[in-house]
Amino acid sequence: MDFILTIQAAYAGMNHAIKLIYGDLDKSFQLIRSYLHMVQHCNPDSIIDLETDGDDVFNYCFMALGGCIRGLLLSGRHVVVVDATHLKGKYKGVMFVAVTKDGNEHIFLSYQHISLKNVVEAVFPGVPHGLCTYHLQKNLVRYGANAVAMFQRAANSYKREQYDLHSGQLTLLRDKGAYRKLMDLQPSRWARSHCGVHRYKFMMSNCTEVFNGRLRWGRRLPVCTLLEFVRTLISHWFAEMRSKALARTYPLTEYAALKLDISIEESRIMEVNAINAFKSQLLLVIETMLLIFVLEVVLIMSLILT
């Protein structure tokens, strides 16, 4: 007799296997208070919070490991990128991940089950809240490729004049909805030229998307196992980065040193001959470029040391 495996039976079998290997989904919520206590005990300076309702039913939790906090304070850039990923277990839910980068383009993060709006208003009152340009441009696809290209140029412009030129082109589209929606969202939240603070290179939330991709399987696990999955992953990253850092003899980070080497190689092809006024002016331009390059190196060093 032939046996037909239905989707429902396969799904039930997968959940049963997860229960046997990683624990029961319901019991995991009963253990979360003990788990978070041990995490805080074994990871000094960690910040842990658990929120329940009047019947002691789980609402959300927050966990930021001490290593992530120290990394943020010592070398993290002053921009925090937050994104959400949906959990796939029996009770669903949402996990928010907060990420920033250090001088070597490595990430530090915390993770939580909570409303993003509540976090921004309660923890960072008065701090500018920017938007991911990638997610915004996805909303413009229905207006055509030209609308997306105009938006990208406007969002990434450094000068107001360039922004005015590219954003003004959006008003020439047949459908005026794209321009109105962007203006309703306020350019200060998505345009580099209008941002009142330094966004560094954080115009998109792709650094959180990369981390969420590593959680693809973990999102199906019981809550305690999921948090342990994340903690183990971060600990592995820290151990690997520490080994690489101890092996380095150069004062700059690997990322900064690579940019420095590329700039040096590019400068080798420059040829300057002081023959006339034009050549002297060219020398001045090249000297200015070298001065800008030195200032960039100083800026990178300050980011590493602060």
PAPAMAR-142336 format. One line per field, with one value per atom (N, C-alpha, C): residue in three letters; residue number from 1; x, y, z. Coordinates in pm, whole numbers. Layout:
! PAPAMAR-142336
resn = [ALA  ...]
resi = [NUM  ...]
east = [X  ...]
north = [Y  ...]
up = [Z  ...]
! end
This chain:
! PAPAMAR-142336
resn = [MET  MET  MET  ASP  ASP  ASP  PHE  PHE  PHE  ILE  ILE  ILE  LEU  LEU  LEU  THR  THR  THR  ILE  ILE  ILE  GLN  GLN  GLN  ALA  ALA  ALA  ALA  ALA  ALA  TYR  TYR  TYR  ALA  ALA  ALA  GLY  GLY  GLY  MET  MET  MET  ASN  ASN  ASN  HIS  HIS  HIS  ALA  ALA  ALA  ILE  ILE  ILE  LYS  LYS  LYS  LEU  LEU  LEU  ILE  ILE  ILE  TYR  TYR  TYR  GLY  GLY  GLY  ASP  ASP  ASP  LEU  LEU  LEU  ASP  ASP  ASP  LYS  LYS  LYS  SER  SER  SER  PHE  PHE  PHE  GLN  GLN  GLN  LEU  LEU  LEU  ILE  ILE  ILE  ARG  ARG  ARG  SER  SER  SER  TYR  TYR  TYR  LEU  LEU  LEU  HIS  HIS  HIS  MET  MET  MET  VAL  VAL  VAL  GLN  GLN  GLN  HIS  HIS  HIS  CYS  CYS  CYS  ASN  ASN  ASN  PRO  PRO  PRO  ASP  ASP  ASP  SER  SER  SER  ILE  ILE  ILE  ILE  ILE  ILE  ASP  ASP  ASP  LEU  LEU  LEU  GLU  GLU  GLU  THR  THR  THR  ASP  ASP  ASP  GLY  GLY  GLY  ASP  ASP  ASP  ASP  ASP  ASP  VAL  VAL  VAL  PHE  PHE  PHE  ASN  ASN  ASN  TYR  TYR  TYR  CYS  CYS  CYS  PHE  PHE  PHE  MET  MET  MET  ALA  ALA  ALA  LEU  LEU  LEU  GLY  GLY  GLY  GLY  GLY  GLY  CYS  CYS  CYS  ILE  ILE  ILE  ARG  ARG  ARG  GLY  GLY  GLY  LEU  LEU  LEU  LEU  LEU  LEU  LEU  LEU  LEU  SER  SER  SER  GLY  GLY  GLY  ARG  ARG  ARG  HIS  HIS  HIS  VAL  VAL  VAL  VAL  VAL  VAL  VAL  VAL  VAL  VAL  VAL  VAL  ASP  ASP  ASP  ALA  ALA  ALA  THR  THR  THR  HIS  HIS  HIS  LEU  LEU  LEU  LYS  LYS  LYS  GLY  GLY  GLY  LYS  LYS  LYS  TYR  TYR  TYR  LYS  LYS  LYS  GLY  GLY  GLY  VAL  VAL  VAL  MET  MET  MET  PHE  PHE  PHE  VAL  VAL  VAL  ALA  ALA  ALA  VAL  VAL  VAL  THR  THR  THR  LYS  LYS  LYS  ASP  ASP  ASP  GLY  GLY  GLY  ASN  ASN  ASN  GLU  GLU  GLU  HIS  HIS  HIS  ILE  ILE  ILE  PHE  PHE  PHE  LEU  LEU  LEU  SER  SER  SER  TYR  TYR  TYR  GLN  GLN  GLN  HIS  HIS  HIS  ILE  ILE  ILE  SER  SER  SER  LEU  LEU  LEU  LYS  LYS  LYS  ASN  ASN  ASN  VAL  VAL  VAL  VAL  VAL  VAL  GLU  GLU  GLU  ALA  ALA  ALA  VAL  VAL  VAL  PHE  PHE  PHE  PRO  PRO  PRO  GLY  GLY  GLY  VAL  VAL  VAL  PRO  PRO  PRO  HIS  HIS  HIS  GLY  GLY  GLY  LEU  LEU  LEU  CYS  CYS  CYS  THR  THR  THR  TYR  TYR  TYR  HIS  HIS  HIS  LEU  LEU  LEU  GLN  GLN  GLN  LYS  LYS  LYS  ASN  ASN  ASN  LEU  LEU  LEU  VAL  VAL  VAL  ARG  ARG  ARG  TYR  TYR  TYR  GLY  GLY  GLY  ALA  ALA  ALA  ASN  ASN  ASN  ALA  ALA  ALA  VAL  VAL  VAL  ALA  ALA  ALA  MET  MET  MET  PHE  PHE  PHE  GLN  GLN  GLN  ARG  ARG  ARG  ALA  ALA  ALA  ALA  ALA  ALA  ASN  ASN  ASN  SER  SER  SER  TYR  TYR  TYR  LYS  LYS  LYS  ARG  ARG  ARG  GLU  GLU  GLU  GLN  GLN  GLN  TYR  TYR  TYR  ASP  ASP  ASP  LEU  LEU  LEU  HIS  HIS  HIS  SER  SER  SER  GLY  GLY  GLY  GLN  GLN  GLN  LEU  LEU  LEU  THR  THR  THR  LEU  LEU  LEU  LEU  LEU  LEU  ARG  ARG  ARG  ASP  ASP  ASP  LYS  LYS  LYS  GLY  GLY  GLY  ALA  ALA  ALA  TYR  TYR  TYR  ARG  ARG  ARG  LYS  LYS  LYS  LEU  LEU  LEU  MET  MET  MET  ASP  ASP  ASP  LEU  LEU  LEU  GLN  GLN  GLN  PRO  PRO  PRO  SER  SER  SER  ARG  ARG  ARG  TRP  TRP  TRP  ALA  ALA  ALA  ARG  ARG  ARG  SER  SER  SER  HIS  HIS  HIS  CYS  CYS  CYS  GLY  GLY  GLY  VAL  VAL  VAL  HIS  HIS  HIS  ARG  ARG  ARG  TYR  TYR  TYR  LYS  LYS  LYS  PHE  PHE  PHE  MET  MET  MET  MET  MET  MET  SER  SER  SER  ASN  ASN  ASN  CYS  CYS  CYS  THR  THR  THR  GLU  GLU  GLU  VAL  VAL  VAL  PHE  PHE  PHE  ASN  ASN  ASN  GLY  GLY  GLY  ARG  ARG  ARG  LEU  LEU  LEU  ARG  ARG  ARG  TRP  TRP  TRP  GLY  GLY  GLY  ARG  ARG  ARG  ARG  ARG  ARG  LEU  LEU  LEU  PRO  PRO  PRO  VAL  VAL  VAL  CYS  CYS  CYS  THR  THR  THR  LEU  LEU  LEU  LEU  LEU  LEU  GLU  GLU  GLU  PHE  PHE  PHE  VAL  VAL  VAL  ARG  ARG  ARG  THR  THR  THR  LEU  LEU  LEU  ILE  ILE  ILE  SER  SER  SER  HIS  HIS  HIS  TRP  TRP  TRP  PHE  PHE  PHE  ALA  ALA  ALA  GLU  GLU  GLU  MET  MET  MET  ARG  ARG  ARG  SER  SER  SER  LYS  LYS  LYS  ALA  ALA  ALA  LEU  LEU  LEU  ALA  ALA  ALA  ARG  ARG  ARG  THR  THR  THR  TYR  TYR  TYR  PRO  PRO  PRO  LEU  LEU  LEU  THR  THR  THR  GLU  GLU  GLU  TYR  TYR  TYR  ALA  ALA  ALA  ALA  ALA  ALA  LEU  LEU  LEU  LYS  LYS  LYS  LEU  LEU  LEU  ASP  ASP  ASP  ILE  ILE  ILE  SER  SER  SER  ILE  ILE  ILE  GLU  GLU  GLU  GLU  GLU  GLU  SER  SER  SER  ARG  ARG  ARG  ILE  ILE  ILE  MET  MET  MET  GLU  GLU  GLU  VAL  VAL  VAL  ASN  ASN  ASN  ALA  ALA  ALA  ILE  ILE  ILE  ASN  ASN  ASN  ALA  ALA  ALA  PHE  PHE  PHE  LYS  LYS  LYS  SER  SER  SER  GLN  GLN  GLN  LEU  LEU  LEU  LEU  LEU  LEU  LEU  LEU  LEU  VAL  VAL  VAL  ILE  ILE  ILE  GLU  GLU  GLU  THR  THR  THR  MET  MET  MET  LEU  LEU  LEU  LEU  LEU  LEU  ILE  ILE  ILE  PHE  PHE  PHE  VAL  VAL  VAL  LEU  LEU  LEU  GLU  GLU  GLU  VAL  VAL  VAL  VAL  VAL  VAL  LEU  LEU  LEU  ILE  ILE  ILE  MET  MET  MET  SER  SER  SER  LEU  LEU  LEU  ILE  ILE  ILE  LEU  LEU  LEU  THR  THR  THR]
resi = [1  1  1  2  2  2  3  3  3  4  4  4  5  5  5  6  6  6  7  7  7  8  8  8  9  9  9  10  10  10  11  11  11  12  12  12  13  13  13  14  14  14  15  15  15  16  16  16  17  17  17  18  18  18  19  19  19  20  20  20  21  21  21  22  22  22  23  23  23  24  24  24  25  25  25  26  26  26  27  27  27  28  28  28  29  29  29  30  30  30  31  31  31  32  32  32  33  33  33  34  34  34  35  35  35  36  36  36  37  37  37  38  38  38  39  39  39  40  40  40  41  41  41  42  42  42  43  43  43  44  44  44  45  45  45  46  46  46  47  47  47  48  48  48  49  49  49  50  50  50  51  51  51  52  52  52  53  53  53  54  54  54  55  55  55  56  56  56  57  57  57  58  58  58  59  59  59  60  60  60  61  61  61  62  62  62  63  63  63  64  64  64  65  65  65  66  66  66  67  67  67  68  68  68  69  69  69  70  70  70  71  71  71  72  72  72  73  73  73  74  74  74  75  75  75  76  76  76  77  77  77  78  78  78  79  79  79  80  80  80  81  81  81  82  82  82  83  83  83  84  84  84  85  85  85  86  86  86  87  87  87  88  88  88  89  89  89  90  90  90  91  91  91  92  92  92  93  93  93  94  94  94  95  95  95  96  96  96  97  97  97  98  98  98  99  99  99  100  100  100  101  101  101  102  102  102  103  103  103  104  104  104  105  105  105  106  106  106  107  107  107  108  108  108  109  109  109  110  110  110  111  111  111  112  112  112  113  113  113  114  114  114  115  115  115  116  116  116  117  117  117  118  118  118  119  119  119  120  120  120  121  121  121  122  122  122  123  123  123  124  124  124  125  125  125  126  126  126  127  127  127  128  128  128  129  129  129  130  130  130  131  131  131  132  132  132  133  133  133  134  134  134  135  135  135  136  136  136  137  137  137  138  138  138  139  139  139  140  140  140  141  141  141  142  142  142  143  143  143  144  144  144  145  145  145  146  146  146  147  147  147  148  148  148  149  149  149  150  150  150  151  151  151  152  152  152  153  153  153  154  154  154  155  155  155  156  156  156  157  157  157  158  158  158  159  159  159  160  160  160  161  161  161  162  162  162  163  163  163  164  164  164  165  165  165  166  166  166  167  167  167  168  168  168  169  169  169  170  170  170  171  171  171  172  172  172  173  173  173  174  174  174  175  175  175  176  176  176  177  177  177  178  178  178  179  179  179  180  180  180  181  181  181  182  182  182  183  183  183  184  184  184  185  185  185  186  186  186  187  187  187  188  188  188  189  189  189  190  190  190  191  191  191  192  192  192  193  193  193  194  194  194  195  195  195  196  196  196  197  197  197  198  198  198  199  199  199  200  200  200  201  201  201  202  202  202  203  203  203  204  204  204  205  205  205  206  206  206  207  207  207  208  208  208  209  209  209  210  210  210  211  211  211  212  212  212  213  213  213  214  214  214  215  215  215  216  216  216  217  217  217  218  218  218  219  219  219  220  220  220  221  221  221  222  222  222  223  223  223  224  224  224  225  225  225  226  226  226  227  227  227  228  228  228  229  229  229  230  230  230  231  231  231  232  232  232  233  233  233  234  234  234  235  235  235  236  236  236  237  237  237  238  238  238  239  239  239  240  240  240  241  241  241  242  242  242  243  243  243  244  244  244  245  245  245  246  246  246  247  247  247  248  248  248  249  249  249  250  250  250  251  251  251  252  252  252  253  253  253  254  254  254  255  255  255  256  256  256  257  257  257  258  258  258  259  259  259  260  260  260  261  261  261  262  262  262  263  263  263  264  264  264  265  265  265  266  266  266  267  267  267  268  268  268  269  269  269  270  270  270  271  271  271  272  272  272  273  273  273  274  274  274  275  275  275  276  276  276  277  277  277  278  278  278  279  279  279  280  280  280  281  281  281  282  282  282  283  283  283  284  284  284  285  285  285  286  286  286  287  287  287  288  288  288  289  289  289  290  290  290  291  291  291  292  292  292  293  293  293  294  294  294  295  295  295  296  296  296  297  297  297  298  298  298  299  299  299  300  300  300  301  301  301  302  302  302  303  303  303  304  304  304  305  305  305  306  306  306]
east = [85  0  89  58  135  98  199  177  204  107  120  143  255  288  230  135  74  160  132  205  182  57  24  102  111  183  333  388  530  560  469  487  481  384  372  495  548  668  789  801  911  902  782  765  795  758  787  937  1007  1153  1219  1171  1224  1203  1085  1055  1150  1178  1266  1411  1454  1595  1618  1529  1554  1463  1367  1281  1141  1053  913  894  811  787  723  626  557  648  719  807  922  958  1067  1032  906  864  869  848  856  1000  1094  1235  1307  1240  1310  1362  1290  1338  1470  1478  1601  1714  1679  1781  1842  1757  1806  1889  1853  1931  2071  2084  2215  2297  2230  2302  2364  2287  2339  2449  2436  2536  2668  2662  2781  2840  2766  2813  2806  2913  2911  2876  2807  2767  2657  2600  2488  2362  2276  2148  2037  1960  1855  1724  1616  1485  1379  1285  1175  1045  953  823  712  629  513  389  271  147  108  -14  -59  -68  -83  -91  45  152  287  304  233  245  344  430  537  481  538  509  628  742  863  984  1101  1226  1328  1432  1541  1673  1770  1901  2010  2101  2220  2340  2425  2541  2644  2715  2814  2921  2962  3062  3014  2887  2829  2824  2788  2777  2914  3014  3149  3203  3175  3219  3155  3025  2955  3014  3042  3092  3236  3315  3456  3483  3414  3450  3331  3209  3093  3062  3013  2968  2835  2812  2696  2569  2547  2425  2381  2255  2202  2097  2116  2024  1935  1804  1708  1621  1603  1516  1450  1341  1263  1265  1252  1237  1128  1044  931  974  927  956  860  904  828  773  785  738  588  545  402  336  405  346  386  459  499  576  539  611  711  775  871  995  1112  1237  1298  1325  1393  1542  1624  1768  1824  1904  1968  2116  2167  2303  2376  2504  2592  2725  2814  2942  3058  3171  3293  3382  3506  3597  3643  3614  3654  3533  3421  3298  3237  3272  3210  3091  2994  2870  2864  2795  2756  2605  2541  2395  2332  2204  2116  1991  1908  1790  1677  1555  1442  1312  1212  1075  998  981  922  883  804  764  877  913  1020  984  861  819  837  801  816  962  1048  1191  1247  1221  1277  1230  1101  1046  1091  1107  1141  1291  1370  1514  1590  1544  1613  1522  1472  1383  1458  1400  1461  1570  1606  1711  1650  1712  1657  1638  1528  1494  1494  1598  1610  1541  1522  1456  1553  1532  1614  1573  1668  1636  1599  1653  1620  1472  1419  1278  1189  1235  1157  1150  1262  1262  1180  1164  1077  933  895  760  742  853  846  852  870  884  763  645  523  514  597  598  698  772  865  1010  1098  1242  1300  1244  1295  1273  1158  1129  1227  1262  1357  1495  1538  1670  1678  1571  1569  1575  1502  1502  1640  1706  1839  1937  1931  2023  1991  1864  1826  1866  1841  1871  2020  2104  2247  2325  2257  2324  2379  2499  2560  2520  2493  2462  2314  2262  2120  2089  2185  2160  2140  2220  2205  2073  2039  1911  1794  1795  1685  1671  1784  1781  1714  1757  1706  1565  1538  1402  1302  1346  1256  1214  1299  1263  1146  1129  1017  883  884  759  716  809  777  714  708  645  496  439  296  215  257  190  262  197  258  262  208  200  335  434  567  628  621  680  607  475  398  427  437  465  602  702  835  838  768  765  690  588  515  603  699  791  904  915  1016  1155  1214  1347  1455  1438  1540  1554  1457  1462  1523  1535  1588  1690  1702  1796  1923  2037  2165  2187  2151  2177  2091  1979  1889  1903  1982  1994  2072  2020  2082  2198  2219  2329  2409  2524  2612  2559  2517  2468  2579  2703  2814  2770  2781  2737  2604  2535  2414  2293  2283  2165  2064  2109  2022  2044  1949  1957  2010  2100  2147  2232  2294  2373  2284  2161  2068  2010  1992  1939  2037  2167  2267  2255  2239  2228  2097  1988  1860  1869  1951  1969  2034  2122  2185  2084  1972  1871  1760  1781  1675  1622  1713  1669  1632  1707  1684  1547  1485  1354  1244  1268  1170  1184  1289  1320  1244  1235  1177  1253  1189  1244  1379  1395  1524  1632  1599  1695  1732  1636  1662  1760  1736  1826  1965  1972  2102  2171  2095  2150  2216  2150  2205  2327  2318  2430  2554  2535  2647  2709  2625  2675  2759  2712  2786  2917  2914  3035  3140  3094  3186  3249  3168  3221  3324  3294  3386  3518  3512  3636  3720  3652  3724  3786  3710  3763  3876  3867  3973  4103  4094  4214  4279  4197  4251  4314  4251  4303  4438  4451  4575  4689  4654  4757  4804  4734  4769  4879  4972  5080  5065  4970  4948  4850  4871  4784  4641  4620  4486  4415  4283  4206  4228  4189  4207  4132  4010  3929  3995  4042  4105  4238  4313  4442  4423  4318  4292  4259  4176  4144  4269  4355  4479  4569  4582  4666  4613  4481  4422  4450  4437  4463  4608  4698  4841  4872  4815  4840  4784  4666  4609  4694  4759  4841  4972  5013  5140  5138  5019  5012  5006  5004  4999  5138  5141  5267  5254  5344  5340  5472  5463  5581  5559  5635  5621  5688  5611  5665  5612  5480  5421  5313  5237  5133  5028  4998  4897  4945  5070  5126  5137  5170  5176  5039  4938  4802  4762  4802  4775  4842  4965  5034  4955  4899  4819  4695  4632  4515  4551  4663  4706  4742  4808  4840  4712  4610  4482  4420  4430  4378  4451  4583  4660  4622  4595  4553  4419  4326  4197  4217  4309  4337  4391  4483  4538  4428  4338  4228  4137  4115  4035  4101  4232  4305  4292  4304  4288  4148  4047  3910  3890  3947  3937  4003  4120  4191  4108  4041  3959  3841  3781  3671  3715  3838  3888  3919  3973  4018  3910  3796  3690  3582]
north = [-119  0  124  216  340  433  501  596  737  824  962  1051  1119  1209  1347  1389  1520  1628  1753  1866  1874  1849  1856  1751  1629  1523  1553  1609  1643  1754  1852  1962  1913  1824  1767  1684  1611  1532  1620  1732  1823  1883  1924  1981  1879  1753  1648  1625  1629  1613  1728  1852  1969  1953  1901  1880  1778  1670  1567  1615  1698  1741  1867  1966  2098  2130  2045  2071  2113  2112  2145  2296  2340  2483  2547  2479  2536  2541  2433  2428  2527  2561  2656  2792  2834  2961  2954  2836  2821  2829  2797  2796  2927  3019  3136  3225  3234  3317  3263  3131  3069  3084  3068  3080  3221  3323  3461  3493  3436  3457  3401  3283  3221  3296  3348  3427  3550  3618  3738  3702  3589  3546  3509  3446  3398  3501  3609  3714  3848  3888  4013  4133  4228  4355  4338  4220  4200  4267  4310  4371  4276  4229  4133  4187  4168  4211  4114  4082  3992  4058  4071  4136  4032  4023  3933  4013  3953  4021  3987  4025  4002  3857  3769  3625  3556  3635  3584  3510  3559  3504  3588  3523  3591  3695  3816  3920  3940  3975  3989  3987  3974  3978  4058  4101  4178  4121  4108  4056  4124  4189  4249  4198  4119  4060  4166  4142  4239  4269  4167  4188  4282  4270  4360  4504  4519  4653  4719  4645  4701  4735  4649  4678  4803  4821  4941  5066  5064  5182  5214  5112  5134  5168  5102  5119  5123  5117  5117  5254  5258  5385  5425  5553  5605  5601  5488  5463  5321  5304  5172  5137  5025  4979  4870  4888  4795  4737  4606  4539  4420  4372  4264  4141  4026  3900  3819  3755  3681  3541  3500  3366  3267  3141  3040  2928  2941  2835  2836  2760  2743  2875  2960  3084  3207  3183  3293  3399  3525  3633  3701  3804  3883  3905  3892  3923  4046  4149  4268  4258  4295  4289  4429  4473  4604  4585  4649  4624  4756  4759  4866  4804  4883  4831  4900  4829  4887  4933  4969  5020  4916  4788  4681  4623  4698  4655  4531  4500  4392  4447  4361  4407  4374  4462  4435  4444  4361  4360  4323  4357  4308  4257  4182  4124  4121  4134  4153  4116  4082  4064  4186  4285  4410  4497  4598  4690  4789  4804  4896  5039  5079  5214  5242  5145  5163  5178  5100  5105  5243  5293  5421  5534  5535  5643  5637  5515  5501  5508  5443  5433  5549  5596  5703  5822  5886  6001  6118  6172  6286  6251  6122  6082  6063  6115  6099  5952  5923  5786  5782  5725  5718  5595  5595  5486  5419  5292  5215  5251  5296  5338  5219  5101  4983  4949  4950  4919  5028  5152  5259  5243  5211  5200  5081  4978  4867  4913  5014  5068  5153  5189  5274  5194  5063  4979  4993  5001  5008  5138  5237  5361  5358  5248  5233  5242  5192  5190  5330  5424  5561  5623  5594  5647  5593  5464  5403  5466  5485  5542  5687  5765  5903  5909  5819  5816  5780  5682  5643  5758  5832  5945  6055  6078  6182  6143  6018  5972  5974  5941  5929  6056  6162  6289  6351  6406  6470  6618  6681  6824  6847  6954  6988  7017  7078  7111  6984  6882  6755  6689  6696  6639  6708  6840  6915  6877  6856  6820  6685  6584  6448  6430  6489  6476  6552  6663  6739  6659  6567  6483  6390  6356  6271  6340  6473  6547  6544  6507  6502  6370  6274  6146  6163  6076  6084  6064  5972  5946  6025  6123  6209  6143  6022  5958  5929  5894  5861  5979  6096  6215  6253  6247  6284  6191  6062  5966  5991  6021  6046  6173  6277  6401  6384  6299  6272  6202  6124  6053  6142  6263  6361  6323  6406  6377  6361  6421  6409  6266  6180  6042  5947  5993  5901  5965  6097  6164  6201  6163  6190  6340  6418  6562  6635  6575  6640  6585  6481  6419  6510  6533  6623  6561  6431  6362  6283  6230  6153  6011  5969  5832  5737  5787  5706  5645  5514  5452  5380  5403  5329  5391  5369  5411  5298  5175  5058  4972  4884  4795  4658  4653  4522  4448  4521  4451  4367  4415  4334  4221  4245  4141  4022  4052  3946  3860  3926  3849  3771  3832  3760  3636  3645  3529  3412  3442  3337  3272  3340  3287  3212  3182  3121  2993  2907  2783  2807  2891  2914  2972  3036  3098  2995  2869  2763  2699  2734  2666  2723  2648  2703  2827  2913  3045  3038  2950  2939  2888  2790  2737  2842  2922  3030  3131  3175  3271  3212  3085  3020  3007  2983  2978  3111  3221  3353  3380  3349  3372  3295  3170  3088  3144  3190  3247  3371  3459  3581  3548  3453  3413  3358  3282  3229  3342  3440  3555  3631  3655  3730  3656  3525  3447  3453  3444  3450  3587  3694  3829  3859  3807  3829  3763  3643  3574  3652  3704  3782  3912  3975  4102  4082  3974  3947  3915  3863  3827  3945  4058  4174  4254  4305  4391  4533  4554  4686  4764  4895  4971  4987  4981  4997  4862  4867  4745  4689  4565  4501  4577  4622  4697  4830  4903  5033  5017  4914  4891  4858  4783  4749  4874  4963  5087  5173  5173  5250  5195  5064  5002  5032  5026  5056  5200  5293  5434  5458  5390  5405  5354  5238  5182  5275  5333  5425  5550  5593  5714  5692  5566  5539  5576  5579  5609  5759  5840  5985  6037  6120  6178  6328  6397  6542  6599  6689  6758  6907  6973  7117  7190  7205  7268  7410  7425  7557  7577  7685  7717  7608  7550  7444  7322  7286  7172  7202  7323  7360  7351  7391  7382  7236  7152  7009  6952  6997  6953  6992  7112  7158  7071  7033  6947  6812  6754  6624  6634  6747  6766  6775  6839  6848  6710  6626  6490  6411  6429  6359  6408  6539  6593  6533  6520  6458  6313  6246  6106  6095  6186  6184  6210  6303  6332  6211  6134  6013  5911  5899  5806  5850  5981  6032  6004  6021  5994  5847  5757  5614  5581  5642  5619  5668  5784  5837  5748  5687  5596  5471  5427  5309  5336  5454  5485  5541  5587  5643  5542]
up = [0  0  0  -89  -97  18  71  180  128  142  96  218  220  330  300  380  362  425  388  444  595  636  779  858  803  872  879  770  769  870  878  973  1116  1143  1277  1313  1216  1240  1270  1197  1221  1361  1402  1536  1644  1620  1719  1730  1617  1618  1693  1671  1742  1893  1931  2073  2135  2062  2116  2129  2035  2032  2115  2100  2159  2277  2309  2423  2382  2480  2456  2447  2352  2332  2454  2515  2630  2752  2779  2896  2885  2761  2741  2801  2790  2849  3002  3059  3204  3253  3166  3203  3172  3104  3054  3167  3278  3388  3444  3462  3511  3409  3280  3176  3175  3177  3174  3298  3412  3534  3517  3459  3440  3335  3233  3133  3197  3281  3347  3447  3512  3610  3541  3426  3356  3261  3233  3141  3213  3284  3360  3274  3336  3273  3169  3158  3065  3121  3031  3070  3026  3122  3098  3152  3080  3129  3078  3164  3130  3173  3081  3107  3096  3202  3203  3238  3214  3250  3394  3434  3571  3609  3511  3539  3521  3515  3497  3364  3262  3127  3049  2973  2899  2803  2810  2711  2617  2673  2594  2686  2626  2702  2624  2695  2635  2686  2598  2638  2557  2626  2565  2643  2580  2646  2681  2792  2837  2734  2658  2555  2446  2409  2308  2361  2487  2546  2553  2599  2608  2469  2371  2235  2179  2209  2162  2224  2354  2423  2383  2354  2325  2179  2086  1945  1851  1901  1814  1758  1638  1578  1640  1645  1717  1634  1569  1494  1525  1566  1596  1491  1424  1320  1381  1369  1429  1319  1323  1226  1295  1238  1299  1210  1273  1201  1270  1192  1247  1290  1407  1456  1393  1379  1305  1393  1523  1611  1631  1728  1756  1793  1869  1918  1836  1724  1635  1714  1696  1764  1672  1726  1649  1734  1672  1738  1673  1755  1707  1738  1641  1655  1638  1736  1730  1703  1598  1550  1529  1562  1520  1480  1419  1371  1440  1446  1499  1385  1419  1316  1217  1244  1152  1081  1080  1014  1079  1204  1278  1355  1385  1445  1594  1670  1808  1812  1891  1885  2018  2029  2135  2066  2137  2073  2174  2122  2210  2141  2221  2175  2226  2144  2192  2073  2097  1992  1963  1835  1796  1835  1815  1847  1997  2081  2225  2264  2200  2232  2201  2080  2037  2128  2161  2242  2387  2442  2583  2608  2522  2546  2482  2368  2297  2273  2377  2357  2292  2188  2121  2021  2010  1916  1778  1671  1535  1498  1434  1393  1241  1183  1037  981  849  778  682  659  566  423  344  208  119  151  70  82  205  224  163  167  106  -45  -107  -253  -301  -217  -254  -268  -191  -202  -327  -393  -512  -642  -629  -750  -840  -781  -865  -943  -908  -984  -1098  -1111  -1222  -1179  -1268  -1239  -1228  -1305  -1299  -1162  -1100  -968  -865  -875  -782  -799  -924  -950  -900  -923  -875  -723  -659  -513  -460  -520  -475  -485  -596  -613  -513  -488  -391  -250  -212  -76  -47  -146  -124  -152  -191  -220  -91  -100  16  28  -85  -85  -110  -51  -70  -216  -287  -428  -510  -483  -554  -517  -389  -345  -415  -419  -482  -629  -696  -837  -858  -781  -801  -745  -630  -575  -658  -719  -805  -927  -971  -1086  -1054  -925  -886  -910  -903  -925  -1072  -1162  -1305  -1346  -1254  -1286  -1306  -1387  -1414  -1287  -1203  -1075  -966  -907  -805  -668  -655  -525  -463  -547  -496  -423  -485  -423  -295  -296  -176  -60  -88  20  83  1  54  137  91  168  299  300  424  527  480  570  621  569  607  554  468  412  518  635  739  789  758  805  702  575  474  380  377  287  363  310  377  392  294  297  401  444  539  680  697  828  922  1040  1135  1212  1197  1266  1164  1208  1120  1110  990  968  927  914  864  730  713  588  607  718  749  678  548  475  463  485  477  601  627  744  705  605  557  660  755  857  948  975  1053  969  840  752  745  746  743  869  984  1108  1112  1065  1062  973  869  783  857  953  1032  1127  1152  1245  1172  1046  966  1031  1077  1141  1288  1356  1498  1529  1432  1457  1482  1453  1477  1615  1688  1812  1930  2041  2164  2208  2287  2315  2385  2483  2552  2458  2376  2281  2177  2136  2041  2099  2223  2286  2306  2340  2355  2220  2115  1980  1945  1978  1949  2035  2165  2256  2212  2173  2128  2000  1909  1784  1810  1898  1929  2000  2093  2164  2067  1969  1868  1788  1749  1675  1757  1884  1970  1985  2004  2019  1892  1778  1649  1627  1657  1638  1734  1857  1955  1909  1856  1807  1693  1602  1491  1541  1640  1691  1762  1839  1909  1813  1696  1598  1515  1522  1441  1508  1429  1478  1426  1336  1276  1363  1383  1474  1424  1291  1236  1230  1221  1204  1064  1043  913  804  835  738  703  806  781  708  745  679  531  498  358  278  333  264  247  348  340  230  222  118  -22  -38  -169  -209  -115  -146  -180  -111  -141  -281  -318  -450  -559  -534  -632  -648  -541  -549  -624  -641  -708  -856  -916  -1059  -1085  -981  -999  -1037  -1137  -1183  -1187  -1124  -1115  -1165  -1260  -1313  -1302  -1221  -1201  -1317  -1426  -1546  -1561  -1546  -1564  -1459  -1478  -1379  -1373  -1488  -1491  -1412  -1433  -1362  -1213  -1178  -1037  -974  -1048  -997  -980  -1072  -1060  -936  -908  -788  -663  -664  -551  -532  -645  -637  -578  -623  -571  -423  -386  -245  -162  -218  -148  -131  -238  -229  -121  -114  -11  128  140  269  312  217  248  289  221  254  397  435  570  673  642  733  750  642  652  744  734  822  967  992  1129  1181  1093  1134  1170  1089  1118  1251  1276  1403  1521  1504  1614  1643  1537  1558  1633  1607  1674  1821  1848  1983  2074  2015  2096  2120]
! end
